[in-house]
């Protein structure tokens, strides 16, 4: 019986596979086999026994592990005993010198490595879609907004370029944190490697070499949880970016704004009672799930605060937050990629909103023009501010309010005011900035210009 929405509603098959019980068991068996191989190389066990242990890896069943755990109430020891059953005499050397978290934490590192690779790929796809939209809309002028109020014009291309660069920074962050997060240990009961004797450091290095991941320099009985907290914090930061992007799409899709919309299927239903509805449900889902991912930051930070060389309070928590945060963030990335690639723009509404304030939002352009005419910036600001308030209060065209001001009409002709207040001509270097982003991120190298 499915209970958690991840089981039936959220998540991609590839990310769910990383965190399945079967995948976790496989990683634990891989670590045990690598340890045996390392111990054979330094002479602690025979190479023949190590070879048998490695050859028996695929014979261990999850069902048998669970049977043993039911009897002994220890998950890692259940894995060891189930594995040893398949190895005959060689099984007596399984887990030699190791503590549970040597295997558990290193197995987790292997899972995190795969999860990070999936996220890396999705971030790349999202950035590509944002760059593509930035290129397509770099000259699509729209009303800028600050504090929810109309401001001077911008372009949709600049918005997409800004988001693309934020995603690029996430790519950089992921590259930087990966060697801190994807690490294994072989430290023994409290970190001293006493059971391994003088070969402890060598065993640790060899085990991780066989597994293809770096080894911690030092650790206690567990790998320190600042590493895992950083990973969760990263997922939360990416979630906030996706939240930001999808929130803007939701705002722009509002009926009274109507500048763009999510893709909508031919048979898609928007409401059970209002047949006309075309709701931004995918963007809303991303925004909702972002709250869940961000909520995992606090327990991840608390997991780094443990008693002495370790306690067990982090374990139960991590079984929930690390897989769930990874699965949900991956799901959100997929949703956002699909939303961006399927956007529909409505140029007529974009233009309507540009002119909805009858030109008042072009006050900065007029101020700059007057300053150049000899008023100076401060005096020009006050004169234009007064004209703007007049236009607001009397609901009149901004040009009319400007022309009725004698100081302004002496300096600017009717034609000059028309030129200055044309929103299509007041986007500064927006196009050039977008093109610089496209060059910087290698978009043009793909043959698109």
Secondary structure as UniProt FT lines:
FT   HELIX           5..8
FT   HELIX           13..18
FT   HELIX           21..41
FT   TURN            42..43
FT   HELIX           47..55
FT   HELIX           57..59
FT   HELIX           62..72
FT   HELIX           75..85
FT   HELIX           88..93
FT   TURN            94..97
FT   HELIX           100..136
FT   TURN            137..139
FT   STRAND          141..146
FT   TURN            147..148
FT   STRAND          149..155
FT   HELIX           156..181
FT   STRAND          183..184
FT   HELIX           194..199
FT   HELIX           200..211
FT   STRAND          214..215
FT   HELIX           226..253
FT   TURN            255..257
FT   STRAND          260..261
FT   TURN            266..267
FT   TURN            275..276
FT   HELIX           281..302
FT   TURN            303..304
FT   TURN            308..309
FT   HELIX           313..341
FT   STRAND          344..345
FT   HELIX           347..354
FT   TURN            355..359
FT   HELIX           360..362
FT   HELIX           363..370
FT   HELIX           371..375
FT   HELIX           377..394
FT   HELIX           398..403
FT   HELIX           406..411
FT   HELIX           414..420
FT   HELIX           423..425
FT   TURN            428..429
FT   HELIX           430..440
FT   TURN            441..442
FT   HELIX           444..446
FT   TURN            447..448
//
